[in-house]
Amino acid sequence: MSRRLTFKVKTPTDIKRTLSRVMNMVANDEMDTKTANTIILGCNAILSSIRTDEQQQKIIELEKILNTIRPL
């Protein structure tokens, strides 16, 4: 039985480290490419979600600033 892998993917920096780790594991024949592709796909989805959340937070902050300058 192969060992269980865990990756931190809560921040863009975590995702960058995970992708680097996966790339090295594939290069060293420690992981097959199908597994690596699945992990990469998941990382991309999580990164997209993080970016969307950050953009939404910036929009909320800008709306608050705008409302203090020009109330509805």
Sequence and secondary structure as in RCSB ss.txt:
>XXXX:A:sequence
MSRRLTFKVKTPTDIKRTLSRVMNMVANDEMDTKTANTIILGCNAILSSIRTDEQQQKIIELEKILNTIRPL
>XXXX:A:secstr
         SSHHHHHHHHHHHHHHHHTTSS HHHHHHHHHHHHHHHHHHHHHHHHHHHHHHHHHHHHHS  
